[in-house]
Amino acid sequence: MPRSTLAHCTTRAHALQMRAPFSVTARAERASVSPGKSTLWAALRLAGTGQALEAERASLAVALVVDTSRSMGGEPIAHVLKSCELLVDLLGPQDRLAIVTFSGRADVLCGLTPMDDAGRAQVVTLLGGVHTSSGTNLHGGLAAGAGLLMTAPDGLRRSMVVLSDGEPNVGITSPVQFASYVRSLRPLGVSSLGFGLHHDENVLHAIAVAGSGRYAYVADPIAARVDLARAALAHGGIVAGGLELRLRIAEGVELLRVLPASLLRHGGSGVATAIGDVFVDEDRPLAKAKARAVASWPQY
């Protein structure tokens, strides 16, 4: 069975131009399969190829939602705090920044603060006093960040960046629940950054997709400057919005698993899931899909 018959991939945007400002590629681990049952993986990638919809980045109101739970102790929290400092440097005097920390409960470290020299110095000083404690109420952190952003002055684009290992144990905890909650916050944009080798990418990916933002794993903040910039400034560089991935499953093929775990809708035309927005110069994996196929040679 040639790989092109494994699944037909199409995308839909709310407002497509004559020439799509993005591309989607699909590759299977093998170009063909032998007769009989077999299992294989296919990988899908998305790339932004067009120009940003806005000529200039809008001024931002950004809330950093920082995980200070016990599981973040050691290197992860050190990387989170360094990432926050780097994100502060990306913003200008026209932007405002708020920081929320969450463990068993959510606390406001600082409200929306202009990112002039004095504001930056204030935020860096406050970050120096952050420590970890028990519990992981990610939902509470998101709610507190959204509340702060509702107080932003008119004319500022509002967005959140979650910095976490994605292991919530207080309040809502599943990727599906988080996706539903984050969608209820629109038009707020939400991105997520994962820390620690054992972070839960399913939770953080679900948050970013539902929030039309970006998700990235940050092993080292210094090496991940581009990922940090994209997360903080994502909503100033959109080339296409509201994308949906559709997989049309060929006869004889069964879709077994999709990674990261996504909220899938099944219908007569196949399987569909939201994939969020596409950004300038973006090149990211959409999903890995595991499928079982039954192939036979044509009879003559």
C-alpha positions in Angstrom: 0.0 0.0 0.0 1.7 3.3 -1.0 1.9 5.8 1.8 -0.3 8.3 -0.1 -3.3 6.0 0.4 -2.7 5.6 4.1 -4.5 8.9 4.9 -5.5 12.0 3.0 -4.6 15.1 4.9 -6.3 18.4 4.3 -6.4 21.7 6.2 -9.0 24.4 6.4 -8.5 28.0 7.5 -11.2 30.6 8.3 -9.8 32.9 5.6 -7.6 31.3 3.0 -5.9 33.4 0.3 -5.7 32.3 -3.3 -2.4 30.7 -2.4 -2.3 29.1 1.1 0.3 31.0 3.4 1.3 27.6 4.9 2.2 24.1 3.9 1.5 20.7 5.4 3.7 17.6 4.8 3.0 14.0 5.7 5.6 11.3 5.8 5.3 7.6 6.8 8.1 5.5 8.2 7.9 3.2 5.2 6.9 3.9 1.6 5.0 0.7 1.3 3.8 -2.3 3.4 3.8 -6.0 2.7 0.5 -7.9 2.2 -1.3 -8.7 5.4 -1.7 -6.7 8.6 1.0 -4.2 9.6 1.4 -1.2 11.8 3.3 2.0 11.0 3.7 5.6 12.1 3.2 8.8 10.0 4.4 12.3 10.9 2.8 15.5 9.9 4.5 18.9 9.9 3.2 22.4 9.4 5.2 25.4 8.0 4.3 29.0 7.7 5.3 30.4 4.3 3.4 33.6 4.0 3.6 37.1 5.4 2.2 38.2 8.7 -1.4 39.5 8.6 -0.2 42.6 10.5 2.6 44.9 9.2 3.6 45.8 12.8 3.3 44.0 16.1 0.6 45.3 18.3 1.4 46.4 21.9 0.9 43.5 24.3 -0.5 42.8 27.7 1.2 39.5 28.7 0.6 37.4 31.7 3.3 34.8 32.6 1.7 31.9 34.5 4.5 30.2 36.4 4.4 26.7 37.9 6.0 26.7 41.4 5.0 23.2 42.5 7.3 20.8 44.2 7.8 18.8 40.9 9.4 21.9 39.5 12.2 22.0 42.1 15.8 22.1 41.1 16.8 22.6 37.4 13.2 23.1 36.1 12.4 26.1 38.3 15.8 27.6 37.6 15.1 27.3 33.9 11.6 28.8 34.3 13.0 31.8 36.2 15.7 32.4 33.6 13.1 32.1 30.9 11.0 34.7 32.6 13.9 37.1 32.6 14.5 36.5 28.9 10.9 37.1 28.1 11.0 40.4 30.1 13.8 41.5 27.8 11.6 40.9 24.7 9.0 43.4 25.7 9.2 47.2 25.4 7.9 50.2 27.2 4.6 50.0 25.2 4.0 46.5 26.6 2.7 45.5 30.0 3.6 42.3 31.9 2.0 40.5 34.8 3.2 37.4 36.6 1.1 34.7 38.4 2.7 31.8 40.3 0.7 28.7 41.1 1.3 25.6 43.3 -1.7 24.5 45.5 -3.2 28.0 44.9 -2.5 30.9 42.5 -0.8 34.1 43.6 -0.2 37.4 41.8 3.5 38.1 41.9 3.0 41.4 40.1 0.1 43.1 38.2 0.3 44.5 34.7 3.5 46.6 34.7 4.9 48.7 31.9 8.1 47.2 30.6 10.3 50.3 30.8 13.6 50.1 32.7 12.0 50.5 36.1 9.3 47.9 35.3 11.9 45.3 34.2 14.0 45.9 37.3 11.0 45.4 39.5 10.0 42.1 37.8 13.5 40.7 38.0 13.7 41.5 41.7 10.4 39.8 42.4 11.4 36.7 40.4 14.4 36.3 42.7 12.0 35.6 45.6 10.1 32.8 44.0 10.2 29.4 45.7 8.3 26.1 45.2 5.6 24.6 47.4 3.1 21.7 47.3 0.2 21.2 44.9 -0.3 22.1 41.2 -3.4 24.1 40.5 -2.8 25.0 36.9 -6.4 25.9 36.4 -6.2 28.4 39.2 -3.1 29.9 37.6 -4.8 30.3 34.2 -7.9 31.9 35.8 -5.8 34.4 37.7 -3.8 35.3 34.6 -7.0 35.8 32.6 -8.4 38.0 35.4 -5.4 40.2 35.3 -5.5 40.5 31.5 -9.2 41.6 31.7 -7.9 44.8 33.4 -5.5 45.7 30.5 -6.1 49.1 28.8 -7.9 49.1 25.5 -5.7 48.8 22.5 -3.4 46.1 24.0 -3.4 42.6 22.6 -3.8 40.2 25.5 -2.0 36.9 25.8 -0.8 34.4 28.4 2.3 32.2 28.5 2.2 29.1 30.8 5.6 27.9 32.1 5.1 24.4 33.7 5.9 20.7 33.7 2.2 20.2 32.9 1.4 17.9 35.8 -1.7 19.4 37.5 -3.2 17.6 40.5 -5.6 20.3 41.9 -8.8 21.3 40.0 -9.1 20.2 36.4 -6.3 17.9 35.2 -7.0 16.4 31.8 -6.0 17.8 28.4 -9.6 17.8 27.2 -10.7 19.8 30.2 -7.9 22.3 29.8 -8.7 22.7 26.1 -12.3 23.4 26.8 -11.5 25.9 29.5 -8.8 27.8 27.4 -11.3 28.0 24.5 -13.7 29.8 26.9 -11.1 32.5 27.4 -10.9 33.6 23.8 -10.0 36.1 22.4 -7.1 35.7 24.9 -4.2 33.9 23.2 -2.4 31.3 25.3 1.0 29.6 24.7 2.8 27.0 26.8 6.4 26.2 27.5 7.3 22.8 29.0 10.1 22.3 31.6 11.7 19.1 33.0 12.3 15.8 31.2 9.1 14.3 32.4 6.8 17.2 31.6 3.3 16.3 30.3 3.3 17.5 26.7 -0.3 16.4 26.2 -1.6 19.0 28.7 0.6 21.8 27.5 0.0 21.0 23.8 -3.8 21.0 24.4 -3.6 24.4 26.1 -1.6 26.0 23.3 -3.8 24.6 20.5 -7.0 25.7 22.3 -5.4 29.1 22.9 -4.2 29.5 19.3 -0.7 29.8 20.7 2.6 27.9 20.6 3.9 25.0 22.6 7.6 24.2 23.0 9.8 22.1 25.3 12.5 24.3 26.9 15.5 22.1 28.0 17.8 25.2 28.2 16.5 28.8 28.1 19.6 30.1 26.5 19.4 27.6 23.7 15.6 28.2 23.4 15.6 31.9 22.9 13.7 31.6 19.7 11.0 29.4 21.3 10.6 31.9 24.1 10.3 34.8 21.7 7.7 33.0 19.6 5.7 32.1 22.7 5.7 35.7 24.1 5.2 37.5 20.8 3.3 34.8 18.9 0.1 36.7 18.3 1.9 39.5 16.4 3.0 37.2 13.6 0.0 35.1 12.5 -0.1 34.2 8.8 -3.3 32.1 9.0 -5.8 31.5 11.8 -8.2 28.9 13.0 -6.7 25.9 11.3 -8.2 22.4 11.5 -6.5 19.1 10.6 -8.6 16.5 8.8 -7.5 12.9 8.3 -9.5 10.9 5.7 -8.8 7.3 6.6 -8.4 4.9 3.6 -10.3 1.6 3.4 -8.5 -1.1 5.3 -6.7 1.4 7.6 -7.4 1.9 11.3 -6.1 4.9 13.2 -4.7 3.6 16.5 -3.1 6.6 18.2 -2.2 10.3 17.8 0.6 12.0 19.6 0.4 14.4 21.3 -3.0 13.4 22.5 -5.6 15.6 20.8 -9.4 16.1 21.0 -10.5 14.2 17.9 -13.9 14.5 16.2 -15.0 11.5 14.2 -17.5 11.8 11.3 -18.4 10.3 8.0 -15.6 12.3 6.3 -12.9 11.1 8.7 -11.2 12.5 11.8 -10.7 16.2 12.6 -8.9 18.2 15.2 -8.1 21.8 15.8 -4.4 22.8 15.3 -4.6 26.6 16.1 -2.8 29.4 14.1 0.2 29.4 11.9 3.0 31.9 12.5 5.7 33.6 10.4 8.6 31.3 9.6 7.1 28.5 11.7 8.1 24.9 11.2 6.6 22.5 13.8 5.4 18.9 14.0 1.6 18.6 14.1 1.3 15.0 15.2 2.5 11.5 14.9 -0.2 9.0 14.0 0.0 5.3 14.5 -2.2 3.2 12.1 -2.8 -0.4 11.3 -3.3 -1.3 7.7 -4.5 -4.4 5.9 -2.9 -4.6 2.4 -3.2 -7.2 -0.4 -1.7 -7.5 -3.9 -4.1 -7.0 -6.8 -5.4 -10.2 -8.4 -5.0 -10.7 -12.1 
